[in-house]
Amino acid sequence: MKHWFSAPGFVLTCGLMVSAADWPQWRGPERTGVSSETGLLQEWPADGPPLRWKATDLGTGYSGPAVARGRVYLQTTRGNDEFVVALDEKTGKQLWTTAIGKVGKNQGPQYPGTRSTPTVDGSLLYGLASDGELACLETEGGKLKWQKSFRKDFAGKVGNWAYSESVLIDGDLLICTPGGGTATLAALNKLTGEPVWKAAVPGDDLADYASIMIVEAGKTKQYVQFLRKGVVGVEAKTGKVLWQYARTVDMGANILTPVVKGDRVFTSGSRTGGGLVELKVDGDGVKATEIYFDKALGASIGGAVLVDGRLYGTSGQTLFCAEFATGKVKWTDRAVGPASLCAADGKLYVRGYNTGEVALVEPSPEGYREKSRFKQPERSKIQAWPHPVVANGGLYLRDQGVLLCFEVSAAKKN
């Protein structure tokens, strides 16, 4: 069996020291939606993998879990308040709960509640409430270390559905997106919350619903974010705005966290399509040159993953496979309908957020190759947008007030 990754050990990524099998932040250790874990089931029993545990009475919301150092961290909503909840990784037992802020107002269709994934960095954790309150907590006990308000402290401005970002830790810095003309993006001291720099993107741009990625273009390290008016790259040391790209802007919401490989960045909108830009140093700035744009590549809320040079995501009702370098679509399949996904140990984990179907799929340019499927129990009547997470042999599915952990380690097969 072919494995894409190195053997388990310890990795240092985005400033986070974690076990290779942990999932300490949004979309995993490298924010790619791809786990380095191996030794997982290559097929599931007919009724799905066994349930390790079920945590209920969590409160509602759209936040996905972070898994680090034997604990699972989740943001949740109870009434008009938002919280971080810590659970025991082995049992799902609640260990502590800390309030971090209020529920942000929605303008238009109502999807109230928390939607950011906590970011775990050693003994500290960072959570963003949907109204824009950013909190730093101790992982042991949940004690509040410091707190900032995107709206009050940075004159932040966000789109129609409140704050959804999962903040980035990079070394000593916390990188975030308050939005607006004062600090569209900002770097904070992760230990104190005090600003290191503020990036004012031209046009008084708003925070939307994606999260920041680190990109190296030549010798220029930068942070890339998908804002309301387009994708932007800022210099890591100073926050200087280097480039912008607007072709993939969606008229409703920009949600996809950029997919990065080297100096190339892919972004997309569900109603616009997807585009790839190549970044090259150009004098004192960086030039973003479009490599391709295709309306068929409209990955959005379900995310997209890059595996063996190919991009997988859902556009509308269909799962697609496309060559990352060229945008050429290899195949499409309705699979489980609109879905979110992650990848681990040579397989895609595809969760239909309308149907509740969960599929184990072998990634291949030759066509859709489903290995197993099961129906998620404990389905709410609300779209299950949180992405699936695979960590330490567990498959995590969040659905409003419940978090399910399934055993997918081959070593623990019954």
CORPECOR-V852773 format. One record per backbone hydrogen bond with DSSP energy under -1.0 kcal/mol. NH is the residue of the N-H (numbers start at 1). CO is the residue of the C=O. E is the energy in kcal/mol with one decimal. If there is no record, write none. Layout:
# CORPECOR-V852773
((NH/CO/E) (NH/CO/E))
This chain:
# CORPECOR-V852773
((11/18/-1.7) (13/16/-1.8) (16/13/-2.7) (18/11/-1.5) (20/9/-1.9) (22/19/-1.5) (23/67/-2.5) (28/25/-2.1) (31/28/-1.4) (33/27/-3.1) (35/343/-3.1) (41/408/-3.0) (48/45/-2.3) (52/405/-2.8) (53/405/-1.7) (55/403/-2.7) (58/401/-1.7) (60/77/-2.1) (62/114/-3.7) (66/73/-2.3) (67/23/-3.3) (68/71/-2.4) (71/68/-1.5) (72/87/-2.3) (73/66/-3.2) (74/85/-2.3) (76/83/-2.4) (77/60/-2.4) (78/81/-2.6) (81/78/-1.7) (82/101/-3.1) (83/76/-2.7) (84/98/-2.5) (85/74/-3.4) (86/96/-2.6) (87/72/-2.9) (88/93/-2.4) (89/70/-2.4) (92/88/-2.8) (95/86/-3.4) (96/86/-1.1) (98/84/-2.4) (100/82/-2.8) (101/82/-1.3) (103/80/-1.8) (107/160/-3.1) (119/126/-2.3) (120/24/-2.8) (121/124/-3.1) (124/121/-1.9) (125/137/-2.5) (126/119/-2.3) (127/135/-2.3) (129/133/-2.7) (131/102/-1.4) (132/129/-2.1) (134/148/-3.3) (135/127/-2.9) (136/146/-2.6) (137/125/-3.0) (138/143/-2.3) (139/123/-2.5) (141/139/-1.1) (142/138/-1.4) (145/136/-3.4) (146/136/-1.1) (148/134/-2.5) (150/132/-3.3) (153/149/-2.6) (156/150/-2.6) (159/207/-1.8) (163/130/-2.6) (168/175/-2.2) (170/173/-2.6) (173/170/-1.9) (174/188/-2.6) (175/168/-3.0) (176/186/-2.4) (179/184/-1.5) (180/205/-3.4) (184/199/-1.3) (185/199/-1.7) (186/176/-2.3) (187/197/-2.4) (188/174/-2.8) (189/194/-3.0) (190/172/-2.3) (193/189/-3.3) (196/187/-3.6) (197/187/-1.4) (199/185/-3.0) (207/157/-2.4) (209/254/-2.1) (213/224/-2.3) (215/222/-2.7) (217/220/-2.4) (220/217/-1.9) (222/215/-2.7) (223/234/-2.4) (224/213/-3.0) (225/232/-2.3) (227/230/-2.7) (228/206/-2.0) (231/245/-3.0) (232/225/-2.7) (233/243/-2.0) (234/223/-2.4) (235/240/-3.0) (236/221/-2.6) (239/235/-2.5) (242/233/-3.1) (243/233/-1.3) (245/231/-2.3) (249/246/-1.6) (259/266/-2.3) (261/264/-2.3) (264/261/-1.8) (265/277/-2.4) (266/259/-2.9) (267/275/-2.1) (269/273/-1.7) (273/269/-2.2) (274/294/-2.6) (275/267/-2.7) (276/292/-2.0) (277/265/-2.3) (278/289/-2.7) (279/263/-3.0) (280/287/-2.1) (282/285/-2.7) (285/282/-2.0) (286/242/-1.0) (287/280/-3.2) (289/278/-2.7) (291/276/-3.5) (292/276/-1.1) (294/274/-2.7) (297/294/-1.6) (299/297/-1.0) (303/300/-2.0) (305/312/-2.3) (307/310/-2.9) (310/307/-1.9) (311/322/-3.4) (312/305/-2.6) (313/320/-1.3) (315/318/-2.7) (318/315/-1.8) (319/333/-3.4) (320/313/-3.2) (321/331/-2.2) (322/311/-2.1) (323/328/-2.6) (324/309/-2.2) (327/323/-2.9) (330/321/-3.2) (331/321/-1.4) (333/319/-2.1) (337/334/-4.0) (340/351/-2.2) (341/302/-1.6) (342/349/-1.5) (343/33/-2.4) (344/347/-2.4) (347/344/-1.3) (348/361/-3.5) (349/342/-3.0) (350/359/-2.8) (351/340/-3.1) (352/357/-3.2) (353/338/-1.5) (356/352/-2.1) (358/374/-2.7) (359/350/-3.0) (360/372/-2.5) (361/348/-2.6) (362/369/-3.1) (371/360/-3.4) (372/360/-1.4) (374/358/-2.1) (376/356/-3.2) (384/353/-2.2) (385/383/-1.5) (389/396/-1.6) (391/394/-2.4) (392/21/-1.3) (394/391/-2.1) (395/406/-2.6) (396/389/-3.2) (397/404/-2.3) (399/402/-2.6) (402/399/-1.5) (403/55/-2.3) (404/397/-2.7) (405/53/-2.5) (406/395/-2.7) (407/50/-3.3) (408/393/-2.9) (410/39/-2.3) (413/410/-1.4))
